[in-house]
Amino acid sequence: MSGKIKKSSEQSFIERVFESSLWSSRYIIICGVVFSVLSSITLFLIGSFEIINAILYHTPLSYENSHKILLVKIIGAVDFYLIGVVLMIFGFGIYELFISKIDIARDNEEGIILEIESLDELKEKIMKVIIMVLIVSFFEKVLKMDYQTPVEMMYFALSILALSLGVYLVRKKT
């Protein structure tokens, strides 16, 4: 088989129909795009609801230790936002890779953040946001803990060092 592309007139009817159908099957990606964006919007709404709920019911004047509860709830909401960002980047990215470039985003200079040129670039962008999700989740868990011994504080410090080192290495790679 040669590497050159055949013209339509050189293809058999079956080959032309099959390749056309195969190429059109990429539009199934639209399901992933639509549901990723809908999931992202849902997570943003849930995160916003969590923040409103935290402000209304866990204000520092409500009861003792409420500032810690308020902070944990707001950080949990930020987690929702970050996962929503992952889903939004994923939806836009697979659309641009498999269907078409988003023309309106290219007209707007601010939309350049979502431009995806390859699957590796998409994975890299998603990986960075997922690392941020993990850091925020870790921070949320740390706020919920009560440290009793100096060894627990040392583990806490070492885990922060490990996270910082990981972020440094990821940033250095790019």
C-alpha positions, 0 to 999 in steps of 0.5 A: 500500500502506498502512502499517497492519498487517493482521489475520490475517482480512484476509490471504489464505492465501498471504500468511499462510503466506508471511509466517509462513515468512519470519518463521520463517526468522530461526531460522537465526541460531541456527546463527551463535549456536551456532557463535560460542559454540562458537568462543569456548569453543574460543578460551578453551580454546586460550588457556588451553592456551597459557598453561599451555604457556608457564608449563611450558616457558618459565619464566625459569629454563629458558633465557636470554631466556625472560622475553621468550618467556614474555611473548610467549606469554602476550600471544598467549594474551590475543589468543585470549581477546579474539577469544573475547570478540568471538565471544561478544558477537556470538553473544549479540548476534545472538540478542537481536536476531533471536530473543529477549532472554536473560531469565536475563541480565536477572535478573542485573545482571552480564549487562547488559554483553551486552545489545544493543538494535540492530545499531549497538550490536552493531557498536560493542561488537565494534569496541571489542574488535577494537581491543583485539585489534589493540593486543594483537597490536601489542604482541606484535609489538613484543616480538618485534622487536629495535631496532637504530637510533634511527630504529626506536625513533622509529617504535615511539614514533610507532606507540604514539602513533598507537594511543593517539590512535586509542583516545582518539578511539574512546572520545571518540565514545562 
